[in-house]
Amino acid sequence: MNDVPETRDSLLVRVCDSQDQAAWEQFVQTYRPVVYRIGRGRGLQDADAQDLAQRVLISVAAAIGRWQRDEGNTRFRHWLRRIAKNETLKLLMRRPRDLARGGSSAMNALHAEPDNGHGLDDEIELEYRRQLIRQAAEVVRVRAEETTWLAFSMTMIDGMAIGEAARELQRSEGVIYAARSRILRRIQDVVRELEEDDT
């Protein structure tokens, strides 16, 4: 199986085919964490955010065959935003309000959101970008030499000083800088591949 997932337009076309299980799995791998993190960011508890992600995926599965780009104006993330907002409202409406506080923070955030939905669009885009970076990093990690990945991980993810990483890995600081730069460039390349056909 190819390590680099399909680009989004081609993935959306494939997801419309109910027989293409691999496309659906790739779609879920990409978008479920996005919706989950948005739910958590809007004040939902873990179980509610998991429920929201599941409900959004069920709604997408039921409606994806009808989604069409409208002369380049209807972007998939806008459509996903509407589904996520509708499912969040349904989720919040079916549970009793916290009477001591007058409602949930998630409900308050939804009511405070302007009707144009740009805030949620921006959140979906940010979470989508984060997910792409995570996927790209995993692709690069699997392909990278262990010491090169460790140099990157120790300094960029764990925040270790270059000198300390050099001592621990028994490499020069120059080698650590070069390894870090190489991994960053590879991650950027994989992200570009994943976005090649931007929706």
C-alpha positions in Angstrom: 0.0 0.0 0.0 1.3 3.5 -0.8 2.5 5.4 2.2 1.3 8.7 0.8 -2.5 9.0 1.0 -4.5 10.1 -2.0 -4.9 13.8 -2.5 -8.2 15.2 -1.3 -10.1 15.6 -4.5 -9.3 12.1 -5.7 -10.0 10.8 -2.2 -13.4 12.5 -2.2 -14.2 10.9 -5.6 -13.1 7.5 -4.2 -15.1 7.9 -1.0 -18.3 8.3 -3.1 -17.8 4.7 -4.1 -19.3 2.7 -1.3 -17.1 -0.3 -2.3 -13.8 1.5 -1.8 -13.1 0.6 1.8 -9.5 1.9 1.7 -10.7 5.3 0.6 -13.1 5.5 3.5 -10.5 4.4 6.0 -8.1 7.1 4.7 -10.9 9.6 5.0 -11.7 8.6 8.6 -8.0 8.6 9.5 -7.7 12.2 8.2 -11.0 13.8 9.3 -12.1 12.0 12.5 -9.2 13.6 14.6 -10.0 17.0 13.0 -13.6 16.9 14.1 -12.7 15.4 17.5 -10.2 18.1 18.3 -12.7 20.8 17.2 -15.3 19.3 19.6 -12.8 19.3 22.5 -11.7 22.8 21.6 -15.4 23.9 21.8 -15.7 22.6 25.4 -17.1 19.1 24.7 -15.9 16.3 27.0 -13.9 13.4 25.5 -17.0 11.1 25.2 -19.1 13.9 23.6 -16.3 14.8 21.2 -15.9 11.1 20.2 -19.7 11.0 19.7 -19.6 14.2 17.6 -16.8 12.7 15.4 -18.8 9.5 14.9 -22.0 11.4 14.1 -20.2 13.7 11.6 -18.7 10.7 9.9 -22.1 8.9 9.7 -23.6 12.1 8.2 -20.8 12.4 5.7 -21.1 8.8 4.7 -24.9 9.2 4.1 -24.5 12.5 2.1 -21.1 12.3 0.4 -22.6 11.0 -2.8 -24.6 14.2 -3.1 -21.8 16.6 -2.4 -20.5 18.3 -5.5 -18.1 21.2 -6.0 -20.3 24.1 -7.3 -18.1 25.8 -9.9 -15.2 25.9 -7.5 -17.2 27.8 -4.8 -18.4 25.0 -2.6 -15.3 23.8 -0.8 -15.4 20.5 1.0 -14.4 22.0 4.3 -17.4 24.4 4.1 -19.7 21.4 3.6 -18.0 19.6 6.5 -18.3 22.7 8.7 -22.1 22.7 8.2 -22.3 19.1 9.0 -20.1 19.5 12.1 -22.1 22.5 13.3 -25.4 20.8 12.8 -24.3 17.6 14.5 -22.9 19.6 17.4 -26.2 21.4 17.8 -28.1 18.1 17.8 -25.7 16.6 20.3 -26.1 19.6 22.6 -29.9 19.8 22.3 -30.4 16.2 23.2 -28.5 16.4 26.6 -29.9 18.4 29.5 -28.3 21.7 30.1 -26.1 22.3 33.2 -28.6 24.3 35.2 -26.0 25.5 37.7 -24.1 27.3 34.9 -26.9 28.1 32.6 -25.6 25.9 29.7 -22.4 24.4 28.5 -19.4 26.2 27.2 -19.8 24.4 23.9 -23.3 25.7 23.6 -22.2 29.2 24.5 -19.4 29.0 21.9 -21.8 27.9 19.2 -24.2 30.8 20.0 -21.3 33.3 20.0 -20.1 32.1 16.5 -21.1 34.5 13.7 -23.5 33.0 11.1 -20.9 33.1 8.4 -19.0 30.3 10.1 -15.5 31.6 9.3 -14.4 30.8 12.8 -15.3 27.1 12.4 -13.9 27.2 8.9 -10.6 28.4 10.3 -10.6 25.8 13.0 -11.3 23.0 10.5 -8.5 24.3 8.3 -6.1 24.5 11.2 -7.0 21.0 12.5 -6.8 19.7 9.0 -3.3 21.1 8.5 -2.2 19.7 11.8 -3.5 16.3 10.8 -1.7 16.5 7.5 1.5 17.3 9.3 1.0 14.3 11.7 0.4 12.0 8.7 3.4 13.4 6.9 5.6 13.1 9.9 4.6 9.4 10.3 5.4 8.7 6.6 8.8 10.4 7.1 9.5 8.7 10.4 8.9 5.2 8.8 11.3 6.0 5.9 14.0 7.9 7.9 17.2 6.5 9.3 16.7 6.1 13.1 19.4 8.5 14.2 18.2 11.2 11.7 14.7 10.9 13.1 15.9 10.9 16.7 17.9 14.1 16.0 14.7 15.7 14.7 12.5 14.3 17.4 14.7 15.2 20.3 15.3 18.8 19.2 12.0 19.7 17.5 9.4 17.7 19.4 11.0 17.2 22.8 12.7 20.6 22.8 16.2 19.3 23.7 19.1 21.7 23.0 21.2 20.9 19.9 24.3 20.4 22.0 22.6 18.0 24.4 21.1 16.0 21.5 24.6 15.9 19.8 26.2 14.5 23.0 23.4 11.9 23.5 23.5 10.7 19.9 27.3 11.0 19.8 27.2 13.2 16.7 28.4 16.7 16.0 26.0 19.7 16.3 26.3 20.2 12.6 25.0 16.7 12.0 22.1 17.3 14.3 21.2 20.6 12.5 21.5 18.9 9.1 19.4 15.9 10.2 16.7 18.2 11.6 16.6 20.3 8.4 16.4 17.2 6.2 13.5 15.8 8.2 11.6 19.1 8.2 12.1 19.4 4.4 10.8 15.8 3.9 7.8 16.5 6.0 7.0 19.7 4.0 7.4 17.7 0.8 5.0 15.0 2.0 2.5 17.7 3.1 2.7 19.2 -0.4 2.0 15.8 -1.9 -1.0 15.4 0.4 -2.3 18.8 -0.6 -1.5 18.6 -4.2 -5.1 18.6 -5.3 -6.5 21.0 -2.8 -10.2 21.1 -2.4 
